[in-house]
Amino acid sequence: MKKKKPNFKLSAEEKKMESEIENGDWTPAADKEINRIRSQMVDAAQSRSKDARVNLRLNSDDVEKLRLKAEREGVPYQTLIGSILHKYATDQLIEEKAVEAVMRKLGKKAAG
Protein backbone atom coordinates (compact mmCIF):
# COMPACT_ATOMS: atom_id res chain seq x y z
CA MET A 1 0.00 0.00 0.00
CA LYS A 2 1.39 3.36 -1.03
CA LYS A 3 1.70 5.95 1.74
CA LYS A 4 -0.47 9.01 1.28
CA LYS A 5 1.51 12.27 1.19
CA PRO A 6 0.48 15.03 3.56
CA ASN A 7 -1.32 17.85 1.77
CA PHE A 8 0.95 20.90 2.15
CA LYS A 9 0.97 23.96 -0.06
CA LEU A 10 4.47 24.03 -1.52
CA SER A 11 6.14 26.78 -3.50
CA ALA A 12 7.48 25.96 -6.97
CA GLU A 13 10.98 25.75 -5.52
CA GLU A 14 9.83 23.41 -2.73
CA LYS A 15 8.02 21.20 -5.27
CA LYS A 16 11.23 20.99 -7.31
CA MET A 17 13.21 20.02 -4.24
CA GLU A 18 10.61 17.41 -3.27
CA SER A 19 10.79 15.92 -6.75
CA GLU A 20 14.60 15.83 -6.65
CA ILE A 21 14.54 14.06 -3.28
CA GLU A 22 11.99 11.51 -4.50
CA ASN A 23 14.09 10.86 -7.63
CA GLY A 24 17.14 10.15 -5.48
CA ASP A 25 19.06 13.25 -6.59
CA TRP A 26 19.72 14.14 -2.95
CA THR A 27 21.49 11.91 -0.48
CA PRO A 28 21.38 12.19 3.29
CA ALA A 29 24.45 13.35 5.15
CA ALA A 30 26.45 10.59 6.82
CA ASP A 31 25.72 10.04 10.52
CA LYS A 32 29.35 10.85 11.27
CA GLU A 33 28.98 14.29 9.66
CA ILE A 34 25.67 14.97 11.39
CA ASN A 35 27.15 14.05 14.77
CA ARG A 36 30.22 16.23 14.12
CA ILE A 37 28.07 19.27 13.33
CA ARG A 38 25.76 18.61 16.29
CA SER A 39 28.76 18.34 18.60
CA GLN A 40 30.24 21.57 17.27
CA MET A 41 26.94 23.40 17.83
CA VAL A 42 26.64 22.22 21.41
CA ASP A 43 30.33 22.88 22.19
CA ALA A 44 30.16 26.38 20.72
CA ALA A 45 26.98 27.22 22.61
CA GLN A 46 28.31 25.87 25.91
CA SER A 47 31.79 27.38 25.64
CA ARG A 48 30.61 30.96 25.30
CA SER A 49 30.10 32.98 28.44
CA LYS A 50 26.41 33.63 28.99
CA ASP A 51 26.37 36.75 31.11
CA ALA A 52 23.27 38.52 29.77
CA ARG A 53 19.73 37.46 30.51
CA VAL A 54 16.97 38.14 27.96
CA ASN A 55 13.27 37.48 28.25
CA LEU A 56 11.35 37.28 24.99
CA ARG A 57 7.73 36.78 24.11
CA LEU A 58 7.54 34.60 21.04
CA ASN A 59 4.74 33.17 18.97
CA SER A 60 3.90 29.73 20.37
CA ASP A 61 3.85 28.19 16.87
CA ASP A 62 7.39 29.45 16.25
CA VAL A 63 8.58 28.05 19.58
CA GLU A 64 7.05 24.67 18.77
CA LYS A 65 8.76 24.64 15.36
CA LEU A 66 12.07 25.51 17.03
CA ARG A 67 11.58 22.73 19.59
CA LEU A 68 10.95 20.22 16.79
CA LYS A 69 14.00 21.37 14.83
CA ALA A 70 16.14 21.20 17.96
CA GLU A 71 14.86 17.70 18.70
CA ARG A 72 15.74 16.56 15.15
CA GLU A 73 19.23 18.04 15.56
CA GLY A 74 19.65 16.54 19.02
CA VAL A 75 20.23 19.81 20.85
CA PRO A 76 18.23 21.65 23.53
CA TYR A 77 15.86 24.19 21.95
CA GLN A 78 17.31 27.09 23.94
CA THR A 79 20.78 26.16 22.65
CA LEU A 80 19.39 26.23 19.11
CA ILE A 81 17.80 29.66 19.67
CA GLY A 82 21.05 30.97 21.16
CA SER A 83 23.00 29.58 18.20
CA ILE A 84 20.65 31.25 15.71
CA LEU A 85 20.90 34.60 17.50
CA HIS A 86 24.70 34.33 17.68
CA LYS A 87 24.95 33.54 13.97
CA TYR A 88 22.68 36.49 13.16
CA ALA A 89 24.60 38.89 15.41
CA THR A 90 27.94 37.85 13.88
CA ASP A 91 26.69 37.87 10.26
CA GLN A 92 27.08 34.11 9.96
CA LEU A 93 23.41 33.30 9.47
CA ILE A 94 22.93 32.30 5.84
CA GLU A 95 19.56 32.33 4.11
CA GLU A 96 18.69 29.09 2.33
CA LYS A 97 17.39 30.96 -0.70
CA ALA A 98 20.69 32.83 -1.06
CA VAL A 99 22.64 29.56 -0.96
CA GLU A 100 20.30 27.98 -3.51
CA ALA A 101 20.70 30.99 -5.82
CA VAL A 102 24.49 30.71 -5.64
CA MET A 103 24.32 26.96 -6.29
CA ARG A 104 22.13 27.55 -9.35
CA LYS A 105 24.59 30.12 -10.68
CA LEU A 106 27.51 27.78 -10.08
CA GLY A 107 25.61 24.99 -11.83
CA LYS A 108 24.98 27.20 -14.85
CA LYS A 109 28.65 28.21 -15.03
CA ALA A 110 29.77 24.57 -14.81
CA ALA A 111 27.33 23.58 -17.56
CA GLY A 112 28.23 26.55 -19.75
C-alpha positions in Angstrom: 0.0 0.0 0.0 1.4 3.4 -1.0 1.7 6.0 1.7 -0.5 9.0 1.3 1.5 12.3 1.2 0.5 15.0 3.6 -1.3 17.8 1.8 0.9 20.9 2.1 1.0 24.0 -0.1 4.5 24.0 -1.5 6.1 26.8 -3.5 7.5 26.0 -7.0 11.0 25.7 -5.5 9.8 23.4 -2.7 8.0 21.2 -5.3 11.2 21.0 -7.3 13.2 20.0 -4.2 10.6 17.4 -3.3 10.8 15.9 -6.8 14.6 15.8 -6.7 14.5 14.1 -3.3 12.0 11.5 -4.5 14.1 10.9 -7.6 17.1 10.2 -5.5 19.1 13.3 -6.6 19.7 14.1 -2.9 21.5 11.9 -0.5 21.4 12.2 3.3 24.5 13.3 5.1 26.5 10.6 6.8 25.7 10.0 10.5 29.4 10.9 11.3 29.0 14.3 9.7 25.7 15.0 11.4 27.1 14.1 14.8 30.2 16.2 14.1 28.1 19.3 13.3 25.8 18.6 16.3 28.8 18.3 18.6 30.2 21.6 17.3 26.9 23.4 17.8 26.6 22.2 21.4 30.3 22.9 22.2 30.2 26.4 20.7 27.0 27.2 22.6 28.3 25.9 25.9 31.8 27.4 25.6 30.6 31.0 25.3 30.1 33.0 28.4 26.4 33.6 29.0 26.4 36.8 31.1 23.3 38.5 29.8 19.7 37.5 30.5 17.0 38.1 28.0 13.3 37.5 28.3 11.3 37.3 25.0 7.7 36.8 24.1 7.5 34.6 21.0 4.7 33.2 19.0 3.9 29.7 20.4 3.8 28.2 16.9 7.4 29.5 16.2 8.6 28.0 19.6 7.0 24.7 18.8 8.8 24.6 15.4 12.1 25.5 17.0 11.6 22.7 19.6 10.9 20.2 16.8 14.0 21.4 14.8 16.1 21.2 18.0 14.9 17.7 18.7 15.7 16.6 15.2 19.2 18.0 15.6 19.7 16.5 19.0 20.2 19.8 20.9 18.2 21.7 23.5 15.9 24.2 22.0 17.3 27.1 23.9 20.8 26.2 22.6 19.4 26.2 19.1 17.8 29.7 19.7 21.1 31.0 21.2 23.0 29.6 18.2 20.6 31.2 15.7 20.9 34.6 17.5 24.7 34.3 17.7 25.0 33.5 14.0 22.7 36.5 13.2 24.6 38.9 15.4 27.9 37.9 13.9 26.7 37.9 10.3 27.1 34.1 10.0 23.4 33.3 9.5 22.9 32.3 5.8 19.6 32.3 4.1 18.7 29.1 2.3 17.4 31.0 -0.7 20.7 32.8 -1.1 22.6 29.6 -1.0 20.3 28.0 -3.5 20.7 31.0 -5.8 24.5 30.7 -5.6 24.3 27.0 -6.3 22.1 27.6 -9.4 24.6 30.1 -10.7 27.5 27.8 -10.1 25.6 25.0 -11.8 25.0 27.2 -14.9 28.7 28.2 -15.0 29.8 24.6 -14.8 27.3 23.6 -17.6 28.2 26.6 -19.7 
